[in-house]
Amino acid sequence: MKRTFSVHCRPSGTAVSALAGMLLTLSLPVLAATPSEVSGQDTVALDAREQLRQQERERVLHEQNAPQADSRFVRPGKALPDYPAHETPCFTINQIALVGESAESFQWALSAATDAKGHCLGGRGIVLVINKVQNAILAKGYVSTRVMAQEQDLTKGILTLTLQPGRVGDVRFEKPVSWRGRLWNAIPVLSGDILNLRDVEQGLENFRRVPNATADIKIVPGRHDGTSDLLVNWEEVRPVRLSLGLDDSGSESTGRYPGSVTLALDAPFAQNDLFYANVSKEVFRQGPFGNRSHTLNYFFPVGYWGFAANYNDYTYHQNIPNASEVLRYSGKSDNIQLKVSRLLYRDQSHKITLNLRGYRKHSTNAVNDIDIDQQY
């Protein structure tokens, strides 16, 4: 509110001084009531606190309705003995080679047996080399890929190992399931691919991320040599969940006890996807204050990829006593976020995920319904 006082005469110096003093006295309460000064004193801190509270509510809401599944097959390491000494007969090994189908993709496994070079190895020593290379491959998740040694001439100091890759045969449900069961976007592997436990783990996580679904995957011998079938045991219960909540995460100034209603749809499009909607507001309103929020969230997996969209808005208001009047301070914000994630690496104990986010955030604040500028 802005008030202007004008004087259209030129009085004497004494009169000017008296008039100036009177104007100063009259203008003080007017200046104290301006929205700009009120916002500069307390409202920035108030708005920051409310935004932090809302972000924490959104985080908890997401954890409750879109939990992160974590599936890991931990294969305990097996200690291997030292190379036997004084084997008879034995051959000095200077080089180890790996050949066979797709062997070029597994040359890294030979580093597990570099300590064999220069040793004079017999039958037990060669088996130990094979086991070291095999264990390195198993540790990377290639549980059906085998390493063996064919009959060969070792007098030249070259030990040649042969790789037999284990491939995926069929990927199917173990028993008939409803039309809502989907394999294509859950398990990131196709028939003919080299079988890796990390792909099976990712498939389980995509199935189990849906709260109402349970899933297990069996690896069984396939119809053809060197293949294994993946049998998925998948079940779901009620795909619709309705929950009510009440907590004390609010503030005394805008509402201490927010209540909420959440509607969650598990696999709404039958694609191992997730959706939930939430409405929250102050329940025990006992003063000139209040808050309300709305949230929509959707997630869709495709193998190692994840696509998510989120919308939320939040409004609050409270009365702030001032020197001459009570001011109604309010804040509004709305956020839209799109997220794309890609799991780049995983092993028995670690994951590396790349997340790309795009978002739009808009917020306004007002005193007595007059918008004010905030400085962040």
Secondary structure as GFF3:
##gff-version 3
##sequence-region A 1 376
A	DSSP	alpha_helix	13	32	.	.	.	ID=ss1
A	DSSP	alpha_helix	35	38	.	.	.	ID=ss2
A	DSSP	pi_helix	39	43	.	.	.	ID=ss3
A	DSSP	alpha_helix	44	65	.	.	.	ID=ss4
A	DSSP	beta_strand	91	92	.	.	.	ID=ss5
A	DSSP	beta_strand	95	100	.	.	.	ID=ss6
A	DSSP	three_ten_helix	103	116	.	.	.	ID=ss7
A	DSSP	beta_strand	120	121	.	.	.	ID=ss8
A	DSSP	alpha_helix	123	139	.	.	.	ID=ss9
A	DSSP	beta_strand	146	148	.	.	.	ID=ss10
A	DSSP	beta_strand	158	164	.	.	.	ID=ss11
A	DSSP	beta_strand	167	173	.	.	.	ID=ss12
A	DSSP	alpha_helix	197	208	.	.	.	ID=ss13
A	DSSP	beta_strand	213	221	.	.	.	ID=ss14
A	DSSP	beta_strand	227	236	.	.	.	ID=ss15
A	DSSP	beta_strand	240	246	.	.	.	ID=ss16
A	DSSP	beta_strand	258	266	.	.	.	ID=ss17
A	DSSP	beta_strand	274	282	.	.	.	ID=ss18
A	DSSP	beta_strand	289	302	.	.	.	ID=ss19
A	DSSP	beta_strand	305	321	.	.	.	ID=ss20
A	DSSP	beta_strand	326	346	.	.	.	ID=ss21
A	DSSP	beta_strand	351	367	.	.	.	ID=ss22
A	DSSP	beta_strand	370	372	.	.	.	ID=ss23
###
